[in-house]
Amino acid sequence: MPASNTEVTFFHPRQDKWSEHFQVDTQSGKIIGITSPAKVTIEYLQMNSASQVAARQLWIRLGLFP
């Protein structure tokens, strides 16, 4: 992680369980990392970019997410 200068692995979707690493703030549409691998993955993949959050907010309103 850049802030701590510690090496952290990414979330691995075939080995890790999504719900153990991430949460969704349904009010803001943002993905929240609850583990170090999740936080790094969110940052690196820009999972909370403006366009991603806007799309997620729409999906939430339509009942398609989470």
C-alpha positions as YAML, in Angstrom:
chain: A
units: angstrom
residues:
- id: 1
  name: MET
  ca: [0.00, 0.00, 0.00]
- id: 2
  name: PRO
  ca: [1.41, 3.40, -0.91]
- id: 3
  name: ALA
  ca: [0.58, 5.05, 2.43]
- id: 4
  name: SER
  ca: [2.34, 2.39, 4.49]
- id: 5
  name: ASN
  ca: [4.87, 1.22, 1.88]
- id: 6
  name: THR
  ca: [3.81, -2.37, 2.62]
- id: 7
  name: GLU
  ca: [3.37, -4.98, -0.09]
- id: 8
  name: VAL
  ca: [-0.20, -6.28, -0.29]
- id: 9
  name: THR
  ca: [-1.79, -8.79, -2.65]
- id: 10
  name: PHE
  ca: [-4.82, -7.97, -4.78]
- id: 11
  name: PHE
  ca: [-8.26, -9.46, -4.22]
- id: 12
  name: HIS
  ca: [-8.43, -12.71, -6.19]
- id: 13
  name: PRO
  ca: [-12.01, -13.41, -7.35]
- id: 14
  name: ARG
  ca: [-11.44, -17.13, -7.80]
- id: 15
  name: GLN
  ca: [-9.86, -17.62, -4.40]
- id: 16
  name: ASP
  ca: [-11.36, -14.90, -2.20]
- id: 17
  name: LYS
  ca: [-14.96, -14.34, -1.18]
- id: 18
  name: TRP
  ca: [-16.23, -10.88, -2.22]
- id: 19
  name: SER
  ca: [-18.34, -10.37, 0.91]
- id: 20
  name: GLU
  ca: [-15.33, -10.96, 3.17]
- id: 21
  name: HIS
  ca: [-13.39, -8.13, 1.52]
- id: 22
  name: PHE
  ca: [-15.90, -5.55, 0.26]
- id: 23
  name: GLN
  ca: [-19.06, -3.74, 1.30]
- id: 24
  name: VAL
  ca: [-21.30, -1.40, -0.69]
- id: 25
  name: ASP
  ca: [-22.49, 1.95, 0.60]
- id: 26
  name: THR
  ca: [-25.92, 1.98, -1.05]
- id: 27
  name: GLN
  ca: [-26.37, 5.67, -0.27]
- id: 28
  name: SER
  ca: [-23.25, 6.83, -2.11]
- id: 29
  name: GLY
  ca: [-22.80, 3.91, -4.49]
- id: 30
  name: LYS
  ca: [-19.19, 3.45, -3.41]
- id: 31
  name: ILE
  ca: [-17.43, 0.16, -2.81]
- id: 32
  name: ILE
  ca: [-15.72, 0.01, 0.59]
- id: 33
  name: GLY
  ca: [-12.68, -2.17, 1.18]
- id: 34
  name: ILE
  ca: [-12.70, -3.90, 4.55]
- id: 35
  name: THR
  ca: [-9.37, -5.67, 4.06]
- id: 36
  name: SER
  ca: [-6.00, -4.52, 2.76]
- id: 37
  name: PRO
  ca: [-6.28, -6.52, -0.49]
- id: 38
  name: ALA
  ca: [-9.70, -4.97, -1.12]
- id: 39
  name: LYS
  ca: [-8.48, -1.43, -0.48]
- id: 40
  name: VAL
  ca: [-5.55, -1.90, -2.86]
- id: 41
  name: THR
  ca: [-7.82, -3.44, -5.50]
- id: 42
  name: ILE
  ca: [-10.34, -0.58, -5.24]
- id: 43
  name: GLU
  ca: [-7.60, 2.01, -5.62]
- id: 44
  name: TYR
  ca: [-5.70, 0.30, -8.43]
- id: 45
  name: LEU
  ca: [-8.79, -0.57, -10.49]
- id: 46
  name: GLN
  ca: [-10.41, 2.82, -9.75]
- id: 47
  name: MET
  ca: [-13.59, 1.07, -8.66]
- id: 48
  name: ASN
  ca: [-14.95, 4.30, -7.16]
- id: 49
  name: SER
  ca: [-14.29, 6.56, -10.15]
- id: 50
  name: ALA
  ca: [-17.05, 9.04, -10.91]
- id: 51
  name: SER
  ca: [-18.36, 6.98, -13.84]
- id: 52
  name: GLN
  ca: [-18.32, 3.72, -11.87]
- id: 53
  name: VAL
  ca: [-20.16, 5.28, -8.93]
- id: 54
  name: ALA
  ca: [-22.75, 6.91, -11.24]
- id: 55
  name: ALA
  ca: [-23.42, 3.58, -12.94]
- id: 56
  name: ARG
  ca: [-23.63, 1.79, -9.59]
- id: 57
  name: GLN
  ca: [-26.09, 4.40, -8.25]
- id: 58
  name: LEU
  ca: [-28.32, 3.78, -11.27]
- id: 59
  name: TRP
  ca: [-28.12, 0.01, -10.79]
- id: 60
  name: ILE
  ca: [-29.02, 0.43, -7.12]
- id: 61
  name: ARG
  ca: [-32.07, 2.58, -8.00]
- id: 62
  name: LEU
  ca: [-33.16, -0.05, -10.54]
- id: 63
  name: GLY
  ca: [-32.74, -2.85, -7.99]
- id: 64
  name: LEU
  ca: [-29.96, -4.50, -9.99]
- id: 65
  name: PHE
  ca: [-27.19, -3.99, -7.46]
- id: 66
  name: PRO
  ca: [-26.13, -5.33, -5.01]
...
